[in-house]
Amino acid sequence: MVEIDVRGFSCPIPVVRTKKAIEENPNEPVTVLVESSVSKENISRLARSKGYSIKVEEVEDGFRLLLSPPVK
């Protein structure tokens, strides 16, 4: 599993880094740590557009997004 921490960055950096992680690790789950609702929504939109399922967990300083690749 790949984990990226983009807390402290404003969009579009979290989306760009998440896209890169997805492209570099196809068929692997990706966990993304974000601190804002805007980043959470933008990354969720990106993941859905690529067929990933998303599970969002609230954590102390933001959100943890668990992105699971499409099943082939």
C-alpha positions as CSV (number, residue, x, y, z in Angstrom):
1,M,0.0,0.0,0.0
2,V,1.2,3.5,-0.9
3,E,0.6,6.3,1.6
4,I,1.0,10.0,0.8
5,D,0.7,12.9,3.2
6,V,-0.4,16.1,1.6
7,R,-1.4,17.9,4.8
8,G,-0.3,21.5,4.7
9,F,-0.6,21.8,0.9
10,S,-3.4,23.6,-0.9
11,C,-5.0,22.4,-4.2
12,P,-3.9,21.5,-6.7
13,I,-0.8,20.0,-5.1
14,P,-2.8,17.2,-3.2
15,V,-4.6,16.2,-6.4
16,V,-1.4,16.3,-8.5
17,R,0.5,14.1,-5.9
18,T,-2.4,11.7,-5.6
19,K,-2.7,11.3,-9.4
20,K,1.1,10.6,-9.6
21,A,0.8,8.0,-6.8
22,I,-2.1,6.3,-8.6
23,E,-0.2,6.3,-12.0
24,E,3.0,5.0,-10.5
25,N,1.3,2.3,-8.5
26,P,-1.4,0.9,-10.6
27,N,-3.6,-1.8,-9.0
28,E,-2.4,-0.9,-5.5
29,P,-4.4,0.8,-2.8
30,V,-3.4,4.4,-2.0
31,T,-3.9,6.1,1.3
32,V,-3.9,9.9,1.3
33,L,-3.8,12.2,4.3
34,V,-5.4,15.6,3.9
35,E,-6.4,18.4,6.2
36,S,-9.1,20.2,4.3
37,S,-12.6,19.3,3.1
38,V,-11.7,20.9,-0.3
39,S,-8.8,18.5,-0.8
40,K,-10.9,15.6,0.3
41,E,-13.6,16.4,-2.2
42,N,-11.1,17.0,-5.1
43,I,-9.1,13.8,-4.5
44,S,-12.4,11.8,-4.1
45,R,-13.5,13.2,-7.5
46,L,-10.2,12.2,-9.1
47,A,-10.3,8.7,-7.6
48,R,-13.9,8.1,-8.8
49,S,-13.0,9.3,-12.3
50,K,-10.3,6.5,-12.4
51,G,-12.7,3.9,-11.1
52,Y,-11.3,3.7,-7.5
53,S,-13.6,3.2,-4.5
54,I,-13.1,5.6,-1.6
55,K,-13.4,5.2,2.1
56,V,-13.0,8.4,4.2
57,E,-12.0,8.4,7.8
58,E,-11.9,11.5,10.0
59,V,-8.6,11.7,11.9
60,E,-7.4,14.3,14.4
61,D,-5.9,16.7,11.9
62,G,-8.1,16.1,8.9
63,F,-9.0,13.1,6.8
64,R,-7.6,9.7,5.7
65,L,-8.8,8.6,2.3
66,L,-8.4,5.0,1.4
67,L,-8.5,4.6,-2.4
68,S,-9.0,1.1,-3.7
69,P,-8.3,0.3,-7.3
70,P,-11.0,-1.1,-9.6
71,V,-11.3,-4.9,-9.5
72,K,-10.4,-6.5,-12.8
